[in-house]
């Protein structure tokens, strides 16, 4: 596979890595989710049980380069070995392993640029309940005219505690009475 294809694979992997992860690496769970999204569910068990641990560092992470150059070929080698009934793994230079590796990489590359998380669909009931323009009473005070929430300002009635005594309501009018 050309380096442009490997870049597409890395792009797909980056879509699935944890958002808090700063390094160009990922943990097993996001990788398995990515595999499932790419239609490679049949290889999850082998990846989870042995292949990932052979290539991961002490933090149980693999870099994108490791995934492309080691993990995916190991997945292909393991699958071919199981298919042929070989104990252990097949050799990486086996033509069947090379072909399966390319097929797996192509499936990852085909997902490049597609968002990992799809927008949720809302039914008409949810849309009606979340439309703030239909709210009445005190609930309508919690939103501005655009339907954006006002936060604490919309939920709390702030008391004017500017008087000398807490319940004195006419602050600043004492001198006007006398």
C-alpha positions as CSV (number, residue, x, y, z in Angstrom):
1,X,0.0,0.0,0.0
2,X,1.3,3.4,-0.9
3,X,2.2,6.0,1.8
4,X,-0.8,8.0,0.8
5,X,-3.0,5.0,1.7
6,X,-1.2,4.7,5.0
7,X,-1.8,8.4,5.7
8,X,-5.5,7.7,5.1
9,X,-5.4,4.8,7.6
10,X,-3.8,7.1,10.2
11,X,-6.4,9.7,9.5
12,X,-9.1,7.1,10.2
13,X,-7.4,6.0,13.4
14,X,-7.1,9.6,14.6
15,X,-10.9,10.0,14.3
16,X,-11.3,7.2,16.8
17,X,-8.6,7.9,19.3
18,X,-9.5,9.4,22.6
19,X,-9.9,13.2,22.5
20,X,-7.8,13.7,25.6
21,X,-4.9,11.7,24.1
22,X,-2.2,14.2,23.1
23,X,0.3,11.8,21.5
24,X,-0.2,10.1,18.1
25,X,-1.2,6.9,19.9
26,X,-4.3,5.0,20.9
27,X,-5.5,2.5,23.4
28,X,-7.1,-0.9,22.5
29,X,-10.8,0.1,23.0
30,X,-10.9,2.9,20.5
31,X,-9.0,0.7,18.0
32,X,-11.6,-2.0,18.4
33,X,-14.3,0.5,17.8
34,X,-12.5,1.6,14.7
35,X,-12.2,-1.9,13.5
36,X,-15.8,-2.6,14.0
37,X,-16.8,0.6,12.1
38,X,-14.6,-0.5,9.2
39,X,-16.3,-3.9,9.0
40,X,-13.5,-5.9,10.6
41,X,-15.4,-7.3,13.5
42,X,-14.2,-10.8,12.9
43,X,-10.6,-9.9,13.9
44,X,-11.5,-8.2,17.2
45,X,-11.0,-11.3,19.4
46,X,-7.5,-12.1,18.2
47,X,-6.5,-8.5,18.4
48,X,-7.8,-8.1,21.9
49,X,-6.4,-11.4,23.3
50,X,-2.9,-11.4,22.0
51,X,-1.8,-9.1,19.1
52,X,-2.3,-5.7,20.9
53,X,-0.4,-6.8,24.0
54,X,2.6,-7.8,21.9
55,X,2.9,-4.4,20.3
56,X,1.7,-2.0,23.0
57,X,3.9,-0.1,25.4
58,X,3.6,-0.1,29.2
59,X,0.7,2.3,29.0
60,X,-1.2,-0.2,26.8
61,X,-1.0,2.1,23.8
62,X,0.3,1.7,20.3
63,X,1.4,4.6,18.0
64,X,-0.3,5.1,14.7
65,X,2.9,3.9,12.9
66,X,3.0,0.7,15.0
67,X,-0.6,0.0,14.2
68,X,0.0,0.4,10.4
69,X,3.4,-1.4,10.3
70,X,3.0,-4.1,13.0
71,X,-0.5,-4.6,14.4
72,X,-2.4,-4.8,11.2
73,X,0.1,-7.2,9.6
74,X,0.0,-9.3,12.8
75,X,-3.8,-9.4,12.6
76,X,-3.6,-10.6,9.0
77,X,-0.9,-13.2,9.8
78,X,-2.9,-14.5,12.7
79,X,-6.1,-14.8,10.5
80,X,-4.2,-16.6,7.7
81,X,-2.6,-19.0,10.2
82,X,-6.0,-19.9,11.7
83,X,-7.4,-20.3,8.2
84,X,-4.5,-22.7,7.1
85,X,-4.4,-24.5,10.5
86,X,-0.9,-23.3,11.3
87,X,0.2,-23.1,14.9
88,X,1.4,-19.6,15.8
89,X,1.3,-16.9,13.1
90,X,2.0,-17.1,9.4
91,X,5.0,-15.3,8.0
92,X,4.5,-11.6,7.0
93,X,5.9,-12.3,3.6
94,X,3.4,-15.0,2.8
95,X,1.4,-13.8,-0.3
96,X,-2.0,-14.5,1.5
97,X,-0.9,-12.4,4.5
98,X,0.3,-9.5,2.3
99,X,-3.1,-9.6,0.4
100,X,-5.1,-9.7,3.6
101,X,-3.0,-6.9,5.1
102,X,-3.7,-4.7,2.1
103,X,-7.4,-5.5,2.3
104,X,-7.5,-4.5,5.9
105,X,-5.5,-1.3,5.3
106,X,-7.9,-0.5,2.4
107,X,-10.9,-0.8,4.6
108,X,-9.4,1.5,7.2
109,X,-8.4,4.0,4.4
110,X,-11.9,3.9,3.0
111,X,-13.2,5.3,6.3
112,X,-10.8,8.3,6.2
113,X,-12.5,11.6,6.6
114,X,-15.8,10.2,7.9
115,X,-16.7,11.3,11.4
116,X,-16.4,8.6,14.0
117,X,-19.5,9.9,15.8
118,X,-22.7,10.4,13.8
119,X,-25.2,13.1,14.8
120,X,-28.1,11.7,16.8
121,X,-31.5,11.7,15.2
122,X,-34.3,13.2,17.1
123,X,-37.9,12.2,16.7
124,X,-40.8,14.7,16.7
125,X,-41.5,14.3,20.4
126,X,-37.9,15.1,21.4
127,X,-37.9,18.0,19.0
128,X,-41.1,19.4,20.5
129,X,-39.9,19.0,24.0
130,X,-36.5,20.7,23.4
131,X,-38.1,23.6,21.5
132,X,-37.9,26.5,24.1
133,X,-40.3,28.7,22.1
134,X,-43.2,26.5,23.3
135,X,-42.4,26.8,27.0
136,X,-44.8,28.8,29.3
137,X,-44.8,30.1,32.8
138,X,-41.5,30.4,34.7
139,X,-39.8,27.9,32.3
140,X,-39.9,30.4,29.4
141,X,-37.8,32.8,31.5
142,X,-34.9,30.4,31.4
143,X,-34.3,31.0,27.7
144,X,-33.5,34.0,25.5
145,X,-35.4,34.8,22.3
146,X,-33.0,32.5,20.3
147,X,-33.7,29.5,22.5
148,X,-30.3,29.5,24.2
149,X,-30.4,28.9,27.9
150,X,-29.6,31.7,30.3
151,X,-27.9,29.5,32.8
152,X,-28.0,30.4,36.5
153,X,-29.5,33.8,35.6
154,X,-32.6,32.1,34.2
155,X,-33.1,29.8,37.2
156,X,-32.5,32.0,40.3
157,X,-34.5,34.9,41.5
158,X,-31.8,37.3,42.9
159,X,-32.8,39.1,46.0
160,X,-31.9,42.8,46.4
161,X,-30.0,42.8,49.6
162,X,-28.8,46.4,49.4
163,X,-30.9,47.7,52.4
164,X,-29.7,48.0,56.0
165,X,-32.1,45.2,57.0
166,X,-32.4,42.2,54.8
167,X,-36.1,42.6,54.1
168,X,-36.2,46.4,53.7
169,X,-37.5,46.8,50.1
170,X,-37.3,50.6,49.7
171,X,-33.6,51.2,49.8
172,X,-32.6,54.8,49.1
173,X,-36.1,56.3,49.9
174,X,-35.6,57.1,53.6
175,X,-34.6,60.7,53.0
176,X,-37.5,61.2,50.6
177,X,-40.1,60.5,53.3
178,X,-38.9,63.0,55.8
